[in-house]
Amino acid sequence: MKQIKPIPRISLVGAGPGDIELISVKGLNRLKKADVVLYDALVNEELLTYAPTAKKIFVGKRKGYKAYEQEQINQLLVDTANEFGHVVRLKGGDSFVFGRGMEEIQFAQQHAITTEVIPGISSSISVPALANIPVTHRGLSNSFVVLSATLADGSLNPELQKVISFNATIVILMGLSHMEQIAEIFVENLKPDIPAAVICNGSLPEQEIITGTIRTISQQYKKSGVQGPGVIVIGEVVGFAKEFNKQLTDSICFS
């Protein structure tokens, strides 16, 4: 009997910030029907249990280690789709927020493979929210800016210098290794007392929230010894964080 060749297609699915319940229903449904799952380092691996029969391939990047180069991931998507059928490309957060998702979709489309995009909850908004920090608040912050602190070559993003003048909440991803440099930029521009927060392992049981001012936050983070991916939030809205308010209460009680 002649074997029927599978129809190749790729679903680009945003897995959310880490908590497995924060993936969309549509994304979870695609995962359950996957023949292959290519997943990143920031994906909660518990999600893989929803695709018990699928072939799982880790293609993520961790500090100092890459399972695959981006060009290899692009080719792997095409090759596995042609061989197995439905491939779910599972990325942490949202695939189009510093996730290189469009590069992968374009490469697949160039090879005549049907693609779809299923958005995910971005850590840039959800992680602050779970720390009780709204990125906007009427009368306090009417806008927010999201940027990566780190460029492709590992250097500090020069656009950090520009956003200092904005009257907005500043959300910084991939910035923990540049904490001291980020703080210095604000202090040098006469903004040392702006509230700041570092939120590590956001949405997970091990979530840690460190709050202070931009002058103190770098040393507080270093002293804490907290590990894991993190989001930096700078702006007056950090004052809503429970930890920030607790610090104020403790300082009053013991003063």
FENTA-V490894 format. One line per field, one symbol per residue. ss: DSSP state (A for helix, B for strand, O for the rest). psi: psi as a letter, one per 40 degrees, with the letter a starting at -180 (. if undefined). A space follows every 50 residues. Layout:
BEGIN
ss=???
psi=???
END
This chain:
BEGIN
ss=OOOOOOOOBBBBBBOBOOOAAAOOAAAAAAAAOOOBBBBOOOOOAAAAAA OOOOBBBBOOBBOOBBOOOAAAAAAAAAAAAAAAOBBBBBBOBOOOOOOO AAAAAAAAAAOOOBBBBBOOOOAAAAAAAAOOOOOOBOOOBOOBBBBBOB OOOOOBOOOAAAAOOOOOBBBBBOOAAAAAAAAAAAAAOOOOOOBBBBBB OOOOOOOBBBBBBOOOAAAAAAAAOOOOOBBBBBOAAAAAOAAAAAAAAA AAAOO
psi=hhhhhihhihhhhheaedheeeiiddddddddeidihhiidehheddeee gdeihhhhfihihehhdiidddddddddddddddbhhhhhiibhdegfef ddddddddddffhhiihhiihhdddddddeefhhdihhedheiihhiheh ideeihheedddedehgihhhhifedeeddddddddddfffeehiiihhi fheidehhhhiaiddeddddddddehiiiihhhhidedeehddddddddd ddde.
END
